Amino acid sequence: MSKDIRELAWFKSSYSGSEGGECVEVATRPDTVHVRDSKNTTGPILTVAPDAWAEFVAFAARR
């Protein structure tokens, strides 16, 4: 894992609750959005373009 990714400012959704549960963390940069499992912060990271992330979030909000 690159040093740049480890130093990102990760955040969880306000919907994740205080008990943890099933949640992802997100870190944004101007040209990328990084997503990881909040229970496995050293595991794989999904990286997508900001427009793809925005489209996904809009889709999920409609569900």
Phi and psi restraints in degrees (range 20) as a CNS / XPLOR table:
assign (resid 1 and name C) (resid 2 and name N)
       (resid 2 and name CA) (resid 2 and name C) 1.0 -73.3 20.0 2
assign (resid 2 and name N) (resid 2 and name CA)
       (resid 2 and name C) (resid 3 and name N) 1.0 153.5 20.0 2
assign (resid 2 and name C) (resid 3 and name N)
       (resid 3 and name CA) (resid 3 and name C) 1.0 -59.9 20.0 2
assign (resid 3 and name N) (resid 3 and name CA)
       (resid 3 and name C) (resid 4 and name N) 1.0 -39.8 20.0 2
assign (resid 3 and name C) (resid 4 and name N)
       (resid 4 and name CA) (resid 4 and name C) 1.0 -58.2 20.0 2
assign (resid 4 and name N) (resid 4 and name CA)
       (resid 4 and name C) (resid 5 and name N) 1.0 -42.1 20.0 2
assign (resid 4 and name C) (resid 5 and name N)
       (resid 5 and name CA) (resid 5 and name C) 1.0 -69.9 20.0 2
assign (resid 5 and name N) (resid 5 and name CA)
       (resid 5 and name C) (resid 6 and name N) 1.0 -39.4 20.0 2
assign (resid 5 and name C) (resid 6 and name N)
       (resid 6 and name CA) (resid 6 and name C) 1.0 -62.7 20.0 2
assign (resid 6 and name N) (resid 6 and name CA)
       (resid 6 and name C) (resid 7 and name N) 1.0 -28.6 20.0 2
assign (resid 6 and name C) (resid 7 and name N)
       (resid 7 and name CA) (resid 7 and name C) 1.0 -91.9 20.0 2
assign (resid 7 and name N) (resid 7 and name CA)
       (resid 7 and name C) (resid 8 and name N) 1.0 4.9 20.0 2
assign (resid 7 and name C) (resid 8 and name N)
       (resid 8 and name CA) (resid 8 and name C) 1.0 -66.5 20.0 2
assign (resid 8 and name N) (resid 8 and name CA)
       (resid 8 and name C) (resid 9 and name N) 1.0 155.5 20.0 2
assign (resid 8 and name C) (resid 9 and name N)
       (resid 9 and name CA) (resid 9 and name C) 1.0 -88.5 20.0 2
assign (resid 9 and name N) (resid 9 and name CA)
       (resid 9 and name C) (resid 10 and name N) 1.0 97.6 20.0 2
assign (resid 9 and name C) (resid 10 and name N)
       (resid 10 and name CA) (resid 10 and name C) 1.0 -84.3 20.0 2
assign (resid 10 and name N) (resid 10 and name CA)
       (resid 10 and name C) (resid 11 and name N) 1.0 145.2 20.0 2
assign (resid 10 and name C) (resid 11 and name N)
       (resid 11 and name CA) (resid 11 and name C) 1.0 -143.2 20.0 2
assign (resid 11 and name N) (resid 11 and name CA)
       (resid 11 and name C) (resid 12 and name N) 1.0 154.1 20.0 2
assign (resid 11 and name C) (resid 12 and name N)
       (resid 12 and name CA) (resid 12 and name C) 1.0 -104.7 20.0 2
assign (resid 12 and name N) (resid 12 and name CA)
       (resid 12 and name C) (resid 13 and name N) 1.0 158.8 20.0 2
assign (resid 12 and name C) (resid 13 and name N)
       (resid 13 and name CA) (resid 13 and name C) 1.0 -64.5 20.0 2
assign (resid 13 and name N) (resid 13 and name CA)
       (resid 13 and name C) (resid 14 and name N) 1.0 148.0 20.0 2
assign (resid 13 and name C) (resid 14 and name N)
       (resid 14 and name CA) (resid 14 and name C) 1.0 -67.3 20.0 2
assign (resid 14 and name N) (resid 14 and name CA)
       (resid 14 and name C) (resid 15 and name N) 1.0 -14.3 20.0 2
assign (resid 14 and name C) (resid 15 and name N)
       (resid 15 and name CA) (resid 15 and name C) 1.0 -84.1 20.0 2
assign (resid 15 and name N) (resid 15 and name CA)
       (resid 15 and name C) (resid 16 and name N) 1.0 -3.7 20.0 2
assign (resid 15 and name C) (resid 16 and name N)
       (resid 16 and name CA) (resid 16 and name C) 1.0 -72.2 20.0 2
assign (resid 16 and name N) (resid 16 and name CA)
       (resid 16 and name C) (resid 17 and name N) 1.0 -21.5 20.0 2
assign (resid 16 and name C) (resid 17 and name N)
       (resid 17 and name CA) (resid 17 and name C) 1.0 77.3 20.0 2
assign (resid 17 and name N) (resid 17 and name CA)
       (resid 17 and name C) (resid 18 and name N) 1.0 167.5 20.0 2
assign (resid 17 and name C) (resid 18 and name N)
       (resid 18 and name CA) (resid 18 and name C) 1.0 -82.5 20.0 2
assign (resid 18 and name N) (resid 18 and name CA)
       (resid 18 and name C) (resid 19 and name N) 1.0 -12.3 20.0 2
assign (resid 18 and name C) (resid 19 and name N)
       (resid 19 and name CA) (resid 19 and name C) 1.0 -93.4 20.0 2
assign (resid 19 and name N) (resid 19 and name CA)
       (resid 19 and name C) (resid 20 and name N) 1.0 6.4 20.0 2
assign (resid 19 and name C) (resid 20 and name N)
       (resid 20 and name CA) (resid 20 and name C) 1.0 84.5 20.0 2
assign (resid 20 and name N) (resid 20 and name CA)
       (resid 20 and name C) (resid 21 and name N) 1.0 -92.3 20.0 2
assign (resid 20 and name C) (resid 21 and name N)
       (resid 21 and name CA) (resid 21 and name C) 1.0 68.7 20.0 2
assign (resid 21 and name N) (resid 21 and name CA)
       (resid 21 and name C) (resid 22 and name N) 1.0 -156.5 20.0 2
assign (resid 21 and name C) (resid 22 and name N)
       (resid 22 and name CA) (resid 22 and name C) 1.0 -85.9 20.0 2
assign (resid 22 and name N) (resid 22 and name CA)
       (resid 22 and name C) (resid 23 and name N) 1.0 110.0 20.0 2
assign (resid 22 and name C) (resid 23 and name N)
       (resid 23 and name CA) (resid 23 and name C) 1.0 -148.2 20.0 2
assign (resid 23 and name N) (resid 23 and name CA)
       (resid 23 and name C) (resid 24 and name N) 1.0 155.5 20.0 2
assign (resid 23 and name C) (resid 24 and name N)
       (resid 24 and name CA) (resid 24 and name C) 1.0 -117.0 20.0 2
assign (resid 24 and name N) (resid 24 and name CA)
       (resid 24 and name C) (resid 25 and name N) 1.0 158.5 20.0 2
assign (resid 24 and name C) (resid 25 and name N)
       (resid 25 and name CA) (resid 25 and name C) 1.0 -114.0 20.0 2
assign (resid 25 and name N) (resid 25 and name CA)
       (resid 25 and name C) (resid 26 and name N) 1.0 149.0 20.0 2
assign (resid 25 and name C) (resid 26 and name N)
       (resid 26 and name CA) (resid 26 and name C) 1.0 -128.7 20.0 2
assign (resid 26 and name N) (resid 26 and name CA)
       (resid 26 and name C) (resid 27 and name N) 1.0 142.4 20.0 2
assign (resid 26 and name C) (resid 27 and name N)
       (resid 27 and name CA) (resid 27 and name C) 1.0 -134.2 20.0 2
assign (resid 27 and name N) (resid 27 and name CA)
       (resid 27 and name C) (resid 28 and name N) 1.0 133.4 20.0 2
assign (resid 27 and name C) (resid 28 and name N)
       (resid 28 and name CA) (resid 28 and name C) 1.0 -114.2 20.0 2
assign (resid 28 and name N) (resid 28 and name CA)
       (resid 28 and name C) (resid 29 and name N) 1.0 148.1 20.0 2
assign (resid 28 and name C) (resid 29 and name N)
       (resid 29 and name CA) (resid 29 and name C) 1.0 -130.6 20.0 2
assign (resid 29 and name N) (resid 29 and name CA)
       (resid 29 and name C) (resid 30 and name N) 1.0 163.9 20.0 2
assign (resid 29 and name C) (resid 30 and name N)
       (resid 30 and name CA) (resid 30 and name C) 1.0 -56.4 20.0 2
assign (resid 30 and name N) (resid 30 and name CA)
       (resid 30 and name C) (resid 31 and name N) 1.0 -33.3 20.0 2
assign (resid 30 and name C) (resid 31 and name N)
       (resid 31 and name CA) (resid 31 and name C) 1.0 -110.8 20.0 2
assign (resid 31 and name N) (resid 31 and name CA)
       (resid 31 and name C) (resid 32 and name N) 1.0 0.3 20.0 2
assign (resid 31 and name C) (resid 32 and name N)
       (resid 32 and name CA) (resid 32 and name C) 1.0 -150.6 20.0 2
assign (resid 32 and name N) (resid 32 and name CA)
       (resid 32 and name C) (resid 33 and name N) 1.0 156.6 20.0 2
assign (resid 32 and name C) (resid 33 and name N)
       (resid 33 and name CA) (resid 33 and name C) 1.0 -125.6 20.0 2
assign (resid 33 and name N) (resid 33 and name CA)
       (resid 33 and name C) (resid 34 and name N) 1.0 128.1 20.0 2
assign (resid 33 and name C) (resid 34 and name N)
       (resid 34 and name CA) (resid 34 and name C) 1.0 -108.1 20.0 2
assign (resid 34 and name N) (resid 34 and name CA)
       (resid 34 and name C) (resid 35 and name N) 1.0 137.8 20.0 2
assign (resid 34 and name C) (resid 35 and name N)
       (resid 35 and name CA) (resid 35 and name C) 1.0 -131.3 20.0 2
assign (resid 35 and name N) (resid 35 and name CA)
       (resid 35 and name C) (resid 36 and name N) 1.0 135.0 20.0 2
assign (resid 35 and name C) (resid 36 and name N)
       (resid 36 and name CA) (resid 36 and name C) 1.0 -143.8 20.0 2
assign (resid 36 and name N) (resid 36 and name CA)
       (resid 36 and name C) (resid 37 and name N) 1.0 163.9 20.0 2
assign (resid 36 and name C) (resid 37 and name N)
       (resid 37 and name CA) (resid 37 and name C) 1.0 -75.5 20.0 2
assign (resid 37 and name N) (resid 37 and name CA)
       (resid 37 and name C) (resid 38 and name N) 1.0 125.6 20.0 2
assign (resid 37 and name C) (resid 38 and name N)
       (resid 38 and name CA) (resid 38 and name C) 1.0 -67.8 20.0 2
assign (resid 38 and name N) (resid 38 and name CA)
       (resid 38 and name C) (resid 39 and name N) 1.0 -19.8 20.0 2
assign (resid 38 and name C) (resid 39 and name N)
       (resid 39 and name CA) (resid 39 and name C) 1.0 -89.3 20.0 2
assign (resid 39 and name N) (resid 39 and name CA)
       (resid 39 and name C) (resid 40 and name N) 1.0 -9.5 20.0 2
assign (resid 39 and name C) (resid 40 and name N)
       (resid 40 and name CA) (resid 40 and name C) 1.0 -138.3 20.0 2
assign (resid 40 and name N) (resid 40 and name CA)
       (resid 40 and name C) (resid 41 and name N) 1.0 69.7 20.0 2
assign (resid 40 and name C) (resid 41 and name N)
       (resid 41 and name CA) (resid 41 and name C) 1.0 -69.2 20.0 2
assign (resid 41 and name N) (resid 41 and name CA)
       (resid 41 and name C) (resid 42 and name N) 1.0 -12.8 20.0 2
assign (resid 41 and name C) (resid 42 and name N)
       (resid 42 and name CA) (resid 42 and name C) 1.0 -99.9 20.0 2
assign (resid 42 and name N) (resid 42 and name CA)
       (resid 42 and name C) (resid 43 and name N) 1.0 3.0 20.0 2
assign (resid 42 and name C) (resid 43 and name N)
       (resid 43 and name CA) (resid 43 and name C) 1.0 -82.4 20.0 2
assign (resid 43 and name N) (resid 43 and name CA)
       (resid 43 and name C) (resid 44 and name N) 1.0 -164.1 20.0 2
assign (resid 43 and name C) (resid 44 and name N)
       (resid 44 and name CA) (resid 44 and name C) 1.0 -62.4 20.0 2
assign (resid 44 and name N) (resid 44 and name CA)
       (resid 44 and name C) (resid 45 and name N) 1.0 152.4 20.0 2
assign (resid 44 and name C) (resid 45 and name N)
       (resid 45 and name CA) (resid 45 and name C) 1.0 -125.4 20.0 2
assign (resid 45 and name N) (resid 45 and name CA)
       (resid 45 and name C) (resid 46 and name N) 1.0 128.4 20.0 2
assign (resid 45 and name C) (resid 46 and name N)
       (resid 46 and name CA) (resid 46 and name C) 1.0 -89.5 20.0 2
assign (resid 46 and name N) (resid 46 and name CA)
       (resid 46 and name C) (resid 47 and name N) 1.0 130.3 20.0 2
assign (resid 46 and name C) (resid 47 and name N)
       (resid 47 and name CA) (resid 47 and name C) 1.0 -120.3 20.0 2
assign (resid 47 and name N) (resid 47 and name CA)
       (resid 47 and name C) (resid 48 and name N) 1.0 126.6 20.0 2
assign (resid 47 and name C) (resid 48 and name N)
       (resid 48 and name CA) (resid 48 and name C) 1.0 -133.4 20.0 2
assign (resid 48 and name N) (resid 48 and name CA)
       (resid 48 and name C) (resid 49 and name N) 1.0 164.8 20.0 2
assign (resid 48 and name C) (resid 49 and name N)
       (resid 49 and name CA) (resid 49 and name C) 1.0 -73.7 20.0 2
assign (resid 49 and name N) (resid 49 and name CA)
       (resid 49 and name C) (resid 50 and name N) 1.0 148.4 20.0 2
assign (resid 49 and name C) (resid 50 and name N)
       (resid 50 and name CA) (resid 50 and name C) 1.0 -55.8 20.0 2
assign (resid 50 and name N) (resid 50 and name CA)
       (resid 50 and name C) (resid 51 and name N) 1.0 -37.7 20.0 2
assign (resid 50 and name C) (resid 51 and name N)
       (resid 51 and name CA) (resid 51 and name C) 1.0 -68.2 20.0 2
assign (resid 51 and name N) (resid 51 and name CA)
       (resid 51 and name C) (resid 52 and name N) 1.0 -35.3 20.0 2
assign (resid 51 and name C) (resid 52 and name N)
       (resid 52 and name CA) (resid 52 and name C) 1.0 -67.5 20.0 2
assign (resid 52 and name N) (resid 52 and name CA)
       (resid 52 and name C) (resid 53 and name N) 1.0 -40.1 20.0 2
assign (resid 52 and name C) (resid 53 and name N)
       (resid 53 and name CA) (resid 53 and name C) 1.0 -64.3 20.0 2
assign (resid 53 and name N) (resid 53 and name CA)
       (resid 53 and name C) (resid 54 and name N) 1.0 -44.9 20.0 2
assign (resid 53 and name C) (resid 54 and name N)
       (resid 54 and name CA) (resid 54 and name C) 1.0 -60.4 20.0 2
assign (resid 54 and name N) (resid 54 and name CA)
       (resid 54 and name C) (resid 55 and name N) 1.0 -39.7 20.0 2
assign (resid 54 and name C) (resid 55 and name N)
       (resid 55 and name CA) (resid 55 and name C) 1.0 -65.6 20.0 2
assign (resid 55 and name N) (resid 55 and name CA)
       (resid 55 and name C) (resid 56 and name N) 1.0 -42.1 20.0 2
assign (resid 55 and name C) (resid 56 and name N)
       (resid 56 and name CA) (resid 56 and name C) 1.0 -62.7 20.0 2
assign (resid 56 and name N) (resid 56 and name CA)
       (resid 56 and name C) (resid 57 and name N) 1.0 -46.4 20.0 2
assign (resid 56 and name C) (resid 57 and name N)
       (resid 57 and name CA) (resid 57 and name C) 1.0 -61.7 20.0 2
assign (resid 57 and name N) (resid 57 and name CA)
       (resid 57 and name C) (resid 58 and name N) 1.0 -42.1 20.0 2
assign (resid 57 and name C) (resid 58 and name N)
       (resid 58 and name CA) (resid 58 and name C) 1.0 -62.0 20.0 2
assign (resid 58 and name N) (resid 58 and name CA)
       (resid 58 and name C) (resid 59 and name N) 1.0 -42.9 20.0 2
assign (resid 58 and name C) (resid 59 and name N)
       (resid 59 and name CA) (resid 59 and name C) 1.0 -61.4 20.0 2
assign (resid 59 and name N) (resid 59 and name CA)
       (resid 59 and name C) (resid 60 and name N) 1.0 -47.8 20.0 2
assign (resid 59 and name C) (resid 60 and name N)
       (resid 60 and name CA) (resid 60 and name C) 1.0 -63.2 20.0 2
assign (resid 60 and name N) (resid 60 and name CA)
       (resid 60 and name C) (resid 61 and name N) 1.0 -36.4 20.0 2
assign (resid 60 and name C) (resid 61 and name N)
       (resid 61 and name CA) (resid 61 and name C) 1.0 -66.3 20.0 2
assign (resid 61 and name N) (resid 61 and name CA)
       (resid 61 and name C) (resid 62 and name N) 1.0 -26.5 20.0 2
assign (resid 61 and name C) (resid 62 and name N)
       (resid 62 and name CA) (resid 62 and name C) 1.0 -79.7 20.0 2
assign (resid 62 and name N) (resid 62 and name CA)
       (resid 62 and name C) (resid 63 and name N) 1.0 -11.4 20.0 2
